[in-house]
């Protein structure tokens, strides 16, 4: 079964637009193709005989180059003069549906920043300046991750709270060695600050999982720089929890 797309119509019409366009009744016409015909004021006639389909008469129509060159392209194929409401830019002029895994990841990174800001307000109210500054460092780190993903740039090597990625892993795995406390098991008895930090840590794990879904291919994963950064993000927040429980923010 044949399909008539907007891209196909653009190629057929080029610089000449017909007043009427005949198609066989067995052809599937995509919504964007119908919209394109409507915008060009071309009457669509379906179900005519093959000899009548061949009678499509093209009337010359002068169109400036910028009108025939599509402004946007779909990641899956096709082109658009205007950005559809259900789509957004993946990068440059490439469009994807708003539920594309990478767009979902960006949304989660955005909401994660909101959670950091909420905790910063709380830390400021409690006059916990060291925690406030460390949260600001984490906030800027998350913004760097988002920028690298959107611009398709490689994320630079990083330290957080003065710790390398390996040191972050070591300290988060061995709180007894570095902070003199056992691993923290979440409980309402922890108190408000630890619970808020734990919520932030949980959200960072959700972001990491969405990144894996966004960049996973059949046998490998792209953007390991971003996935590694998100993994260490949960580590640094857990380290902050350990520091608070050990009394290092007092």
MIFIMI-480292 format. One line per field, with one value per atom (N, C-alpha, C, O): residue number from 1; x, y, z. Coordinates in steps of 0.001 Angstrom, whole numbers, plus 500000, padded with zeros to 6 digits. Atoms other than C-alpha are relative to their C-alpha. Example, Ala and Ser with C-alpha at 12.3 -4.5 7.8 and 13.67 -1.06 7.14 Angstrom:
% MIFIMI-480292
n	[1,1,1,1,2,2,2,2]
east	[500890,512300,500900,501936,499180,513670,499230,499739]
north	[498810,495500,501200,501181,498810,498940,501090,502198]
up	[500000,507800,500000,500665,499940,507140,500730,500899]
This chain:
% MIFIMI-480292
n	[1,1,1,1,2,2,2,2,3,3,3,3,4,4,4,4,5,5,5,5,6,6,6,6,7,7,7,7,8,8,8,8,9,9,9,9,10,10,10,10,11,11,11,11,12,12,12,12,13,13,13,13,14,14,14,14,15,15,15,15,16,16,16,16,17,17,17,17,18,18,18,18,19,19,19,19,20,20,20,20,21,21,21,21,22,22,22,22,23,23,23,23,24,24,24,24,25,25,25,25,26,26,26,26,27,27,27,27,28,28,28,28,29,29,29,29,30,30,30,30,31,31,31,31,32,32,32,32,33,33,33,33,34,34,34,34,35,35,35,35,36,36,36,36,37,37,37,37,38,38,38,38,39,39,39,39,40,40,40,40,41,41,41,41,42,42,42,42,43,43,43,43,44,44,44,44,45,45,45,45,46,46,46,46,47,47,47,47,48,48,48,48,49,49,49,49,50,50,50,50,51,51,51,51,52,52,52,52,53,53,53,53,54,54,54,54,55,55,55,55,56,56,56,56,57,57,57,57,58,58,58,58,59,59,59,59,60,60,60,60,61,61,61,61,62,62,62,62,63,63,63,63,64,64,64,64,65,65,65,65,66,66,66,66,67,67,67,67,68,68,68,68,69,69,69,69,70,70,70,70,71,71,71,71,72,72,72,72,73,73,73,73,74,74,74,74,75,75,75,75,76,76,76,76,77,77,77,77,78,78,78,78,79,79,79,79,80,80,80,80,81,81,81,81,82,82,82,82,83,83,83,83,84,84,84,84,85,85,85,85,86,86,86,86,87,87,87,87,88,88,88,88,89,89,89,89,90,90,90,90,91,91,91,91,92,92,92,92,93,93,93,93,94,94,94,94,95,95,95,95,96,96,96,96,97,97,97,97,98,98,98,98,99,99,99,99,100,100,100,100,101,101,101,101,102,102,102,102,103,103,103,103,104,104,104,104,105,105,105,105,106,106,106,106,107,107,107,107,108,108,108,108,109,109,109,109,110,110,110,110,111,111,111,111,112,112,112,112,113,113,113,113,114,114,114,114,115,115,115,115,116,116,116,116,117,117,117,117,118,118,118,118,119,119,119,119,120,120,120,120,121,121,121,121,122,122,122,122,123,123,123,123,124,124,124,124,125,125,125,125,126,126,126,126,127,127,127,127,128,128,128,128,129,129,129,129,130,130,130,130,131,131,131,131,132,132,132,132,133,133,133,133,134,134,134,134,135,135,135,135,136,136,136,136,137,137,137,137,138,138,138,138,139,139,139,139,140,140,140,140,141,141,141,141,142,142,142,142,143,143,143,143,144,144,144,144,145,145,145,145,146,146,146,146,147,147,147,147,148,148,148,148,149,149,149,149,150,150,150,150,151,151,151,151,152,152,152,152,153,153,153,153,154,154,154,154,155,155,155,155,156,156,156,156,157,157,157,157,158,158,158,158,159,159,159,159,160,160,160,160,161,161,161,161,162,162,162,162,163,163,163,163,164,164,164,164,165,165,165,165,166,166,166,166,167,167,167,167,168,168,168,168,169,169,169,169,170,170,170,170,171,171,171,171,172,172,172,172,173,173,173,173,174,174,174,174,175,175,175,175,176,176,176,176,177,177,177,177,178,178,178,178,179,179,179,179,180,180,180,180,181,181,181,181,182,182,182,182,183,183,183,183,184,184,184,184,185,185,185,185,186,186,186,186,187,187,187,187,188,188,188,188,189,189,189,189,190,190,190,190,191,191,191,191,192,192,192,192,193,193,193,193,194,194,194,194,195,195,195,195,196,196,196,196,197,197,197,197,198,198,198,198,199,199,199,199,200,200,200,200,201,201,201,201,202,202,202,202,203,203,203,203,204,204,204,204,205,205,205,205,206,206,206,206,207,207,207,207,208,208,208,208,209,209,209,209,210,210,210,210,211,211,211,211,212,212,212,212,213,213,213,213,214,214,214,214,215,215,215,215,216,216,216,216,217,217,217,217,218,218,218,218,219,219,219,219,220,220,220,220,221,221,221,221,222,222,222,222,223,223,223,223,224,224,224,224,225,225,225,225,226,226,226,226,227,227,227,227,228,228,228,228,229,229,229,229,230,230,230,230,231,231,231,231,232,232,232,232,233,233,233,233,234,234,234,234,235,235,235,235,236,236,236,236,237,237,237,237,238,238,238,238,239,239,239,239,240,240,240,240,241,241,241,241,242,242,242,242,243,243,243,243,244,244,244,244,245,245,245,245,246,246,246,246,247,247,247,247,248,248,248,248,249,249,249,249,250,250,250,250]
east	[500847,500000,500880,501805,499187,501404,499554,498392,500265,501656,500453,501549,499672,501586,500359,499524,499527,503659,500174,500158,499741,504257,501307,501382,498710,507873,499867,500480,500206,506724,499303,499661,500708,504320,500929,500870,499056,507048,500908,501217,499131,509239,499237,499780,500815,506389,499709,499829,500419,505293,501181,501156,498842,508661,499531,498913,500371,508099,498663,498288,501298,504761,498949,499112,501071,501559,498744,498319,501229,498463,498793,498809,501235,494989,499221,498459,500625,493793,501033,501946,499087,495576,499193,498461,500760,494159,500854,502027,499301,495119,499062,497842,500771,494008,499422,500039,500668,491607,500754,500485,499235,494058,501205,501857,498830,496724,499662,498612,500141,497144,500650,501801,499496,497564,500268,499366,499655,499398,499353,499064,500586,497930,500809,500237,499180,500894,499878,499965,500189,500379,498674,498617,501293,496690,500094,499525,499840,497661,500771,500452,499199,500254,499135,499231,500893,497651,499027,498725,500933,495267,500666,500077,499272,497892,500268,500252,499715,498688,498728,498785,501298,494958,499871,499390,500098,495176,498827,498769,501155,491925,500425,500984,499639,492445,498807,497724,501070,490392,500436,501474,499635,490389,499072,497865,500794,489252,499763,498968,500163,489530,500744,501613,499340,490585,501435,501778,498581,494272,500219,501106,499786,493889,499667,500238,500332,492291,501068,501331,498929,495056,501147,501812,498910,497516,499716,500605,500367,495628,500258,499803,499663,496940,500647,501691,499509,497457,500718,500153,499203,500189,499963,500186,500015,499848,501247,501500,498773,503105,499681,498716,500160,503447,501386,502164,498688,506445,500055,499259,499855,507588,501446,502370,498629,510613,500669,500004,499258,513345,499738,499627,500171,512808,498677,498535,501288,509226,500018,499231,499972,510152,501088,501160,499011,513064,499418,499184,500641,511601,500852,502076,499305,512481,500415,501456,499726,512345,500015,499360,499980,513131,499671,500038,500331,511775,501146,501775,498947,514247,499698,500611,500415,512219,499826,499550,500215,511988,498841,497902,501036,509829,500492,501554,499600,509935,498782,497652,501079,507886,500388,501543,499785,507510,499795,500457,500269,506108,500161,499939,499810,506845,498648,497936,501263,503856,499990,501040,500116,502563,500483,500970,499630,503284,501475,501930,498586,506928,500862,500388,499045,510020,501367,501559,498692,513645,500902,501108,499019,516058,501353,502035,498826,518957,499879,499301,500080,519308,498556,497658,501367,516259,499366,498412,500503,515649,498911,499139,501147,512232,499728,499949,500487,510989,498718,498424,501179,507782,500419,501517,499663,507663,500118,500567,499797,507587,501218,501383,498755,510897,500853,500878,499242,513200,500966,501135,499056,515743,499261,499782,500788,513021,499468,499416,500434,511660,501153,500943,498817,515207,500211,500487,499826,515465,498964,499275,501042,512169,500319,500081,499654,513375,501180,501214,498883,516640,499510,500032,500578,514576,499316,499530,500692,512385,500982,500746,498980,515495,500650,500935,499477,516895,499024,499443,501007,513624,500074,499914,499892,514052,501236,501197,498789,517593,499728,500131,500314,516323,499118,499313,500867,513621,500819,500600,499169,516215,500951,501273,499154,518462,499251,499820,500812,515636,499934,500058,500094,515283,501331,501354,498677,519049,500292,500896,499806,519098,499213,499711,500817,516284,500619,500493,499360,518214,501414,502113,498669,521376,501111,502130,498996,523269,500762,500514,499320,525644,500841,500885,499164,527986,499141,499493,500891,525114,499431,499310,500538,523659,500997,500613,498971,526966,500245,500464,499799,527374,498835,499040,501155,523844,500112,499689,499822,524698,501001,500832,499022,527715,499331,499590,500723,525466,499039,498913,500924,522903,500721,500220,499236,525548,500479,500563,499576,526761,498862,499076,501166,523246,499757,499425,500172,522991,501036,500734,498961,526286,499624,499848,500435,524905,498926,498987,501084,521767,500526,500104,499417,523781,500743,500610,499239,526062,499074,499377,500953,523053,499323,499225,500731,521177,500905,500502,499081,524227,500816,501618,499256,525582,501501,502275,498596,528880,500445,499634,499462,531156,500116,500632,499935,530855,501448,502140,498618,534136,500228,499286,499648,535993,499576,499615,500579,534588,500466,500856,499896,535103,498763,498247,501123,532271,500373,500845,499625,532811,501485,501896,498567,536524,500402,501548,499737,536261,499932,499079,500014,537088,498887,498355,501017,534591,500308,499406,499638,536550,499871,499436,500123,536676,498533,498176,501438,532936,499454,498685,500446,532349,500486,499719,499423,534708,499299,498929,500584,533242,498532,498066,501416,529627,499821,498788,500086,530368,500546,500257,499368,532334,499805,500781,500240,530665,500659,501010,499361,532131,501448,501933,498592,535664,500189,501117,499783,535194,499228,499641,500831,532476,499711,499103,500196,532429,498571,498184,501396,528808,499693,500386,500453,527001,499169,498808,500867,525013,498654,498172,501252,521819,498827,498739,501225,518518,498852,498560,501002,515709,498905,498396,501050,513210,499468,500201,500561,510851,500724,500686,499290,512948,501283,501895,498778,515869,499884,500881,500180,514370,499858,500152,500405,513375,501131,500936,498908,516767,500476,500644,499546,517915,498958,499310,501059,514561,499974,499777,499970,514761,501213,501106,498816,518299,499773,500187,500269,517149,499045,499189,500906,514314,500775,500525,499165,516864,500863,501029,499196,519077,499161,499616,500887,516129,499698,499679,500289,515306,501195,501031,498804,518897,500112,500603,499979,518581,498995,499252,501011,515423,500534,500301,499414,517264,500999,501026,499007,520073,499325,499788,500721,517604,499427,499493,500537,515934,501103,500877,498870,519368,500383,500677,499690,520057,498955,499300,501054,516682,500160,499875,499869,517429,501170,501108,498775,520886,500334,501347,499718,520658,499679,498613,500237,521043,499997,500087,500218,520721,501097,500807,498904,524186,500942,501943,499115,525720,499213,498026,500636,524971,500822,502040,499342,525790,500078,499450,499876,526744,500336,499677,499548,528575,500507,500519,499558,529944,498853,499040,501165,526443,499527,499173,500461,525500,500924,500453,499045,528688,499779,499807,500223,528023,498751,498755,501239,524467,500152,499531,499741,525697,500726,500404,499263,528135,499148,499423,500900,525353,499291,499184,500648,523518,501019,500680,498958,526827,500278,500397,499658,527551,498872,499129,501115,524065,499980,499670,499926,524445,501135,501007,498890,527798,499540,499920,500540,525978,499120,499141,500808,523529,500898,500601,499080,526434,500665,500834,499363,528109,499038,499435,500972,524909,499798,499761,500214,524361,501209,501070,498769,527992,500253,501235,499867,527494,500984,501448,498973,529837,499466,500236,500575,527417,499722,499246,500297,527122,501037,500964]
north	[498800,500000,501246,501356,498808,503381,501097,501166,498896,506445,501298,501380,498678,510073,500911,501180,499163,512292,501446,501754,498587,516022,500144,500923,499926,515502,499595,500203,500449,513610,501079,501313,498931,516416,501155,501716,498908,519017,499678,500541,500420,517014,500000,500378,500044,516542,501399,501668,498665,520170,500908,501628,499118,521907,501434,502008,498595,525340,500164,501278,499921,524498,499323,498181,500504,524041,499768,500683,500243,522368,500576,500733,499540,523715,498819,498961,501230,520126,498885,498875,501130,516938,498722,498581,501245,513479,498866,498722,501172,510383,498805,498945,501237,506779,499783,500175,500190,505765,499045,499018,500932,503101,500653,500033,499331,505644,500589,501208,499397,506635,501373,501519,498619,510385,500404,500360,499629,511549,501328,502135,498734,514388,501217,502238,498858,516642,500270,501418,499821,516018,500718,501612,499331,517013,501470,502337,498626,520128,500817,501980,499311,521016,500366,501482,499720,520731,501125,501978,498970,522878,501365,502351,498732,525568,500542,501754,499588,525633,500161,500463,499849,525731,499090,499491,501016,522576,499086,498519,500863,520658,498540,498147,501404,516995,499178,499243,500832,514573,498542,498154,501393,510929,499046,499269,501085,507834,500055,499278,499945,508850,498863,498225,501047,506426,500417,501599,499746,506091,501010,501858,499067,507949,501425,502375,498658,510874,500524,501725,499597,510870,500614,501539,499502,511452,501392,502030,498692,514631,501135,502257,498922,516571,501151,500980,498841,520034,500934,501350,499136,522149,501431,501691,498595,525898,500653,500509,499380,527882,500951,501714,499108,529658,500387,499534,499541,531774,500029,500697,500094,530981,500338,499740,499686,532568,498759,497882,501171,530089,499662,498488,500294,530513,499307,498688,500641,529268,498526,497728,501386,526053,499191,497969,500701,525246,499839,500843,500198,523677,500564,500438,499416,525446,498927,499038,501063,522261,498643,498442,501377,518613,499077,499341,500979,515630,499012,498628,500971,513260,498672,497942,501260,510361,500124,499132,499771,511921,500949,500969,499022,514633,501402,501585,498610,518423,500857,500497,499115,521306,501454,501834,498560,525019,500621,501600,499528,525541,498836,497677,501048,523655,499570,500392,500490,521464,500110,500020,499805,521962,498784,498934,501199,518352,499652,498630,500286,518581,501116,502228,499016,520367,499687,498640,500160,520809,499085,499292,500868,518008,500692,500746,499143,520082,500716,500189,499166,522830,500044,500439,499951,522523,498612,498418,501367,518813,499848,500124,500115,518107,498551,497619,501303,515196,500238,501366,499908,514475,500358,500011,499548,515978,498871,499092,501133,512507,499162,498033,500677,511554,499823,500722,500252,509994,501110,501385,498930,512813,501247,501978,498864,515449,499719,500613,500392,513524,500194,500679,499815,513524,501478,501834,498560,517293,500534,501365,499571,517775,499589,500347,500483,515676,500778,501065,499176,517621,501378,501960,498708,520793,499930,500796,500133,519566,499694,500069,500281,518295,501301,501460,498689,521825,500721,501397,499373,523032,499457,500202,500601,520576,500511,500731,499446,521826,501397,501740,498630,525403,500021,500852,500081,524443,499673,500243,500366,522821,501140,501322,498852,525876,501046,501634,499069,528076,499526,500328,500573,525735,500147,500513,499873,525723,501450,501725,498569,529518,500401,501146,499680,529745,499452,500056,500621,527427,500545,500113,499383,529555,498953,499025,501033,526502,500371,499833,499419,528388,498994,499038,500984,525495,499102,498857,500828,523277,500794,500275,499146,526184,500127,500044,499851,526663,498688,498691,501298,522947,499678,499121,500192,522785,500874,500473,499122,525720,499398,499509,500676,523806,498857,498662,501099,520815,500542,499968,499384,523082,500379,500105,499608,524475,498777,498806,501242,520946,499407,498950,500516,519849,500848,500311,499119,522870,499710,499793,500375,521865,498701,498564,501263,518356,500260,499732,499682,519753,500708,500402,499271,522121,499045,499133,500959,519302,499090,498733,500865,517154,500752,500234,499230,519886,500373,500265,499552,521146,498851,499052,501189,517596,500220,499891,499787,518590,498972,498473,500919,516335,500722,501837,499416,516995,499990,498978,499881,518221,499153,498803,500688,516359,500864,502092,499233,517361,499516,498362,500287,517507,500594,501616,499475,517996,500009,499004,499819,519311,499701,499228,500232,519065,498549,498189,501431,515342,499573,500041,500558,513461,498962,498538,501050,510952,498739,498145,501192,508076,500231,499341,499685,509817,500077,499680,499963,510441,498585,498319,501397,506739,499370,498719,500613,505701,500481,499673,499459,508032,499614,499365,500372,507225,498520,498125,501436,503484,499638,498561,500330,503692,501131,501759,498897,506197,499776,500738,500282,504436,500471,501038,499635,505037,501508,502039,498567,508669,500904,502037,499126,509958,499412,500063,500612,507536,499587,499461,500418,506492,498812,498577,501100,503463,500574,501751,499588,503595,500470,499959,499408,505628,499246,499086,500638,503775,500976,501306,498940,506281,499671,498551,500128,506822,501396,502379,498698,509609,500617,501830,499529,509838,500752,501370,499309,511236,501512,502192,498558,514705,500617,499985,499339,517210,500175,499923,499724,518082,498727,498700,501259,514489,499434,498868,500505,513561,500785,500206,499183,516474,499633,499557,500434,515447,498630,498391,501339,511846,500050,499283,499821,512980,500461,500003,499519,514831,498876,498759,501145,511737,499033,498544,500904,509593,500555,499813,499373,512071,499900,499721,500106,511983,498606,498454,501371,508201,499864,499169,500028,508699,500662,500184,499316,511152,499078,499005,500913,508617,498904,498575,501063,505901,500539,499859,499397,508255,500248,500128,499792,509057,498696,498681,501303,505357,499631,499123,500268,504972,500859,500409,499076,507986,499641,499855,500215,506869,498526,498209,501428,503075,499556,499851,500669,501248,498496,498061,501440,497522,499349,498594,500671,496492,500964,500527,499042,499691,501244,501362,498775,503087,501197,501219,498747,506534,500913,500650,498953,509538,499464,499786,500518,507657,501119,500972,498868,511028,500543,500873,499503,512157,498973,499332,501044,508821,499884,499692,500032,508787,501196,501057,498787,512376,499861,500266,500162,511507,498955,499071,500998,508449,500630,500341,499335,510598,501062,501447,499018,513113,499404,500060,500639,510659,499723,499761,500252,509851,501241,501155,498781,513473,500411,500950,499662,513968,499061,499485,500934,510826,500396,500266,499517,512187,501172,501273,498885,515363,499484,500037,500605,513199,499473,499667,500544,511467,501119,501019,498868,514776,500636,501023,499409,516103,499120,499607,500917,513002,499969,499780,500007,513150,501338,501489,498705,516748,500937,501879,499181,518273,501294,502102,498732,521048,500929,502045,499173,522379,501127,501937]
up	[500000,500000,500000,500805,500135,498959,500961,501362,499081,501199,499351,498796,500528,500097,501170,502033,498904,502389,499554,498362,500314,502602,499228,498278,500680,501545,498531,497654,501382,498435,499176,498021,500714,497494,499669,498575,500257,497851,498809,497987,501104,495490,498680,497641,501217,492998,499483,498288,500418,492979,499647,498648,500157,493310,499793,500690,500199,491744,499276,498910,500678,490138,500858,501289,499141,492093,499155,498449,500756,490540,500727,501948,499373,491146,500570,501526,499519,491587,499983,499158,499986,492518,500206,501186,499994,491777,500583,500237,499462,493774,499983,500057,499977,493681,501399,502390,498711,496453,500919,502120,499177,497666,500674,501514,499442,498541,501375,501551,498670,502216,499984,499573,499995,502647,501444,502281,498629,505752,500372,499489,499559,507862,499560,499177,500405,507070,498502,498066,501440,503333,499727,498882,500157,503619,500399,499736,499544,505552,498980,498733,501018,502919,498794,498284,501127,500125,500348,499512,499552,502145,500003,499559,499954,502696,498596,498383,501383,498964,499159,497968,500661,498124,498782,497722,501057,496039,500336,501428,499788,495659,499859,498835,500019,496528,499523,500104,500561,494432,500094,499558,499718,495494,499249,499162,500543,493665,498500,497972,501441,490031,499319,499913,500762,487351,499681,499710,500229,486498,498880,498976,501116,483182,500407,499870,499529,485019,500950,501001,499097,487640,499217,499683,500836,484821,499455,498891,500536,483903,500990,500770,499066,486903,499231,498601,500744,485449,500966,501977,499144,486959,499476,498293,500349,487000,500587,501783,499498,487287,501156,501112,498864,490590,500483,500910,499574,491433,501526,502186,498550,494932,500358,499807,499582,496609,500573,501125,499552,497495,501459,501814,498596,501239,500297,501352,499770,500862,499588,500098,500436,499110,500728,500599,499190,501407,501394,502067,498697,504561,501133,501132,498853,507799,500994,501640,499033,509880,499308,498285,500472,509286,501165,502310,498977,511163,500157,499171,499718,512826,499314,498928,500627,511361,498491,497817,501426,507891,499767,500562,500271,506324,500301,500897,499837,506369,500302,499971,499590,507715,499784,499980,500067,507024,501365,501710,498651,510532,500976,500624,498993,513733,500547,501125,499443,514670,501526,502163,498557,518215,500799,501919,499250,519197,499860,500374,500230,518121,500570,500802,499504,519411,499409,498791,500622,518390,500823,502018,499365,519172,500008,501031,500135,517892,498655,497705,501202,515285,499488,500231,500535,512980,499896,499144,500020,513606,501059,502237,499106,515132,500399,499626,499534,517223,500793,501187,499154,519087,501424,501861,498645,522583,501012,502137,499096,524111,499598,500060,500368,522481,501272,502113,498766,525145,500388,501576,499656,524914,500487,501329,499530,525358,501403,502248,498652,528348,500992,502104,499154,529782,500314,501459,499772,529329,500986,501838,499071,531120,501429,502369,498659,534050,500569,501765,499545,534225,500443,501393,499649,534326,501370,502219,498719,537186,501127,502276,498995,538992,500481,501668,499613,538934,500928,501868,499139,540462,501424,502391,498673,543334,500742,501952,499375,543963,500523,501635,499589,544094,501250,502137,498818,546592,501254,502323,498858,548833,500369,501543,499715,548493,500837,501756,499210,549797,501447,502373,498661,552775,500739,501914,499380,553441,500380,501417,499713,553260,501253,502096,498833,555789,501286,502351,498843,558123,500230,501147,499901,557597,499880,500568,500258,556330,498729,497650,501157,554065,499234,498004,500693,553306,499111,497957,500800,552142,498833,497724,501061,550165,498857,497690,501033,548309,499254,498043,500649,547632,499058,497979,500874,546226,498758,497673,501160,543978,499016,497802,500859,542666,499234,498047,500649,541935,498947,497866,500954,540241,498710,497619,501189,537875,499224,497996,500646,537170,499169,498047,500731,536169,498750,497693,501157,533875,498925,497735,500970,532239,499282,498079,500612,531650,498947,497837,500926,530035,498758,497643,501133,527843,499070,497850,500809,526678,499199,498060,500706,525770,498868,497755,501015,523888,498823,497665,501054,521961,499419,498507,500435,521478,500130,499231,499678,523061,501042,501822,499004,525100,501338,501412,498665,528822,500480,500360,499548,530293,501242,501953,498767,533022,501184,501101,498909,536393,501366,501545,498569,540140,500661,500210,499227,542630,501467,501999,498593,546158,500204,501263,499907,545422,499825,500091,500136,544666,498538,497783,501343,541469,499901,500927,500135,540010,500795,501386,499246,541582,501505,502235,498574,544977,500423,501532,499712,544802,500186,501110,499895,544214,501308,502017,498803,547031,501267,502120,498773,549648,500153,501264,499907,548776,500325,500866,499722,549051,501385,501908,498714,552312,501011,501420,499056,554676,501362,502045,498711,557721,499987,500965,500122,556487,499954,500565,500239,555482,500961,501207,499165,557822,501382,502231,498695,560715,500286,501448,499812,560139,499088,498098,500856,558723,498849,498850,501109,555489,500548,501559,499553,555812,499390,498172,500470,555600,500243,501392,499869,554902,501004,501048,498998,557713,500310,500200,499654,558754,501196,501401,498818,561924,499644,500515,500410,559883,500181,500425,499917,560027,498621,497606,501238,557391,498996,497806,500929,555904,499312,498093,500604,555398,499045,498010,500878,553896,498688,497620,501222,551443,499142,497917,500744,550474,499367,498233,500524,550046,498810,497859,501141,547774,498770,497655,501098,545666,499442,498228,500443,545550,499166,498131,500738,544428,498604,497622,501296,541664,499059,497853,500849,540430,499397,498278,500539,540013,498863,497880,501061,537951,498736,497626,501154,535713,499291,498063,500585,535205,499178,498085,500722,534172,498689,497664,501221,531658,498982,497778,500921,530198,499316,498121,500595,529674,498952,497885,500972,527951,498749,497639,501125,525757,499088,497877,500775,524652,499762,499139,500168,524739,498589,498050,501279,521465,500254,501402,499810,520862,500834,501762,499312,522055,500721,501289,499346,523419,500391,500084,499536,524957,499548,499722,500359,523565,501217,502242,498988,525677,501390,502378,498711,528403,500901,502123,499190,529519,500849,502020,499272,530497,501023,502146,499082,532059,501209,502330,498893,534159,500924,502147,499203,535287,500860,502022,499247,536343,501099,502156,498968,538234,501184,502336,498928,540213,500684,501820,499404,540806,501213,502249,498857,543046,501104,502287,499000,544764,500833,502055,499276,545664,500947,502023,499110,547103,501200,502314,498873,549213,500943,502160,499163,550432,500862,502028,499219,551503,501143,502242,498940,553450,501126,502305,499005,555204,500790,502006,499322,555979,501006,502105,499083,557507,501226,502356,498873,559623,500918,502127,499205,560766,500691,501418,499341,561889,499356,499998,500666,559329,499422,498905,500458,558371,501177,500968,498829,561941,500121,501045]
